[in-house]
Amino acid sequence: MTKLPFLCGTAALALTASAAMAADIVAVEFTDTPAPTDAAEMVTTHSKSSAIVRYSDGTTKEFPLSYMSMFKNTDKIGDHAAGQLFNAKGEPLMDMNGDPIIAETPDANSLLDIDGNLFMVTHYEYDWILANGAEARRTEGWYSRMPMSMSLTEVEQGPDGKLTAKSVKPIDFSSVDGLWIPCAGGPTPWNTHLGSEEDYDLYFQAVSGEKNRNKATEGIRALNEMYLGDAEANPYNYGYIPEVTVKADGSTEVVKHYSMGRATWELARVMPDSRTVYFGDDGNHVALFMYVADEAEDLSAGTLYATRWNQVSGQGGGAATLDWVKLGHGTDAEIKAIIDSGVTFDNIFESTTAEATPDWADQGYRMIRAGHSGDEILRLKDGMEQAAAFLESRRMAAYLGATTDFNKMEGIDADPKKKNLYVAMSYNEKGMQTEEGAAQDHIQVEKIKAGATYEVAMDGGRVATNGEPINSDWVGTAMRVPAALLGEDIPVDALGNIAHPDKIANPDNLFFSPEMRTLFVGEDSGTHVNNFVWAYNVDTGKLSRILSQASGAEATGLQVVDNIGGHAYVMANNQHQGEWISSMPDEMVARLEAAAIEMYGTNDYGTPNYKLDAHIGYLGGLPGF
């Protein structure tokens, strides 16, 4: 078997050329990387694409893309592995066998230029595989999830654009009680890093059924015993948007923006006004949120809104006009004070059932469906409007009439020239189809397991549903799916694909490059055997597959840097390679496992390295802008 270099992990498209040449660039398009069918290529993250660059003098030049690795999550850069997890005291976490707990799930990246010094903030989302090969969530007596981390890499850039990691260290979140499931993230216009807490487990500490309450209990146990040191974690301290400020000396400052609300945040993306922020809320029966800060470049105070979908078409991904429901105004300090007062869910809402209270509507209760497929009957307690808006944001959105029918909402970014927002919906199903007897049923579109990326027109001069003006020129007004961004389900093919391999399936990470006029889309697919990264030119409508991830691996961490030191980079992470999709034939699984073990080997336990390792690196070869 031909051995190919292992190309998993954080990939980046390094865009290199002289500033003079970059100034003459007028357009960029990408050629396709074929969907792989050979076993060795299928377990290798790689690109066979080129960029075709057109210059103002009418000439064009082709730039082949090539991959270079910086380091792996398991590599020691200093005195510990890059993906090592730590407790609040800065001590490394160990598993039940005495092995270090090293996360295999690098997610978001922000490559930042701080006064001429390059640093990269990287999320580690969750711990999947223990060193002995056992799945953490399926190991009896162990924790289904770990308290997680971000790392800061000091990066050196060579004259040719090559990036080298000089050091990697954990970012200390002990001042904000730690970090829970940091998913996507990215840079702000003022050069800080804006992260996320995808608070699946801890969000369900209340009336969401025994299974969900058990998840919350397990999450609290992990925080107490593994991170805080037997202190009692408060679920209301998690599920927010954290902001990391990196200084030129490599030190960091961390805050959580409690005034931006609490849910299972995938990502928060700041609009060009440095005040308006949109959120991807990941899960079942979720909402699209918008936050308008009081002041530019300061997310510590503002107004939180949730959208109302007014359907005009159910064909394909559907189309709608949008209204905005004001949830409330708050500051980080105000909301943290509510949390620290010891408030509980039962202090905010009264809950009942239809059996216990048959006339619940007459008694002022409202039925909602938010965060899961079951209905809740709630009544807001007097004086708890602010607590509900910012600690139970999704429930409050449904309570006030906003739409909580969206499903698996993921990445978000915007084209500032056309004032279009892009929102990834990984799976168009569940709440997005007609639901008989549901508390609300605003969205009724076709079921598309492959999902879609929505385009949202934005404008100013809008008012909320309560009649108050919204103080932003970046308010979503209408939502639809461009044809090229709509997934297509297919019968299972020979490889195991159940979505068309030449179309985007299950979009997750989004990042827009204003200079390239390109929306980059990374997949997290249970429908493609290999997840891909795509480039969609918003002016020409051309869609190109530019990166193929190792089979089973999710494409994460997209970030476009159009120019650092005369070079540009498009980051593209990778996590949980080898988590084969369920539709893959057994024969294909056997072929891929054999190829991966032959190419990458096993550790001392016999655990395949391809399941433990994630590479951080970049593709190089393009001119900068």
Secondary structure, DSSP 8 states (H G I E B T S, - for coil): --------SBEEEEEE--HHHHHTEEEEEE-------SHHHHTS-B---EEEEEETTS-EEEEE-EEEEEEETTSBSSSSBTTB-B-TTS-B-B-TTS-B-B---EEEEEEEEETTEEEEEEEE----B-TTS-BGGGSTTS-SS---EEEEEEEEE-TT--EEEEEEEE---GGGT--------EE-TTS-EE---B-TTGGGSSSS-HHHHHHHHHHHHHIIIIIISS----GGGSSSEEEEEE-TTS-EEEEEEGGG--SBEEEEEE-TTSSEEEEEE-SEEE--EEEEEEETTEEEEEEEEEEEEEEEE-STT-EEEEEEEEEEEEEHHHHHHHHHTT--HHHHEEEE-TTT-TTTTTTT-EEE--SSSS-EEEEE-TT-HHHHHHHSHHHHHHHTT----EESEEEEEEETTTTEEEEEES-B-GGGS--TT-S--------BTT-EEEEEEEESS-B-TTS-B---S-EEEEEE--GGGB--B----SS---B-TTS--SEEEEEEETTTTEEEEEE--SS-SS-EEEEEETTT--EEEEEE--TT-EEEEEEEEEEETTEEEEEEEEE-TT---TTS-HHHHHHHHHHHHHHH-B-TT--BHHHH--EEEEEEEE---
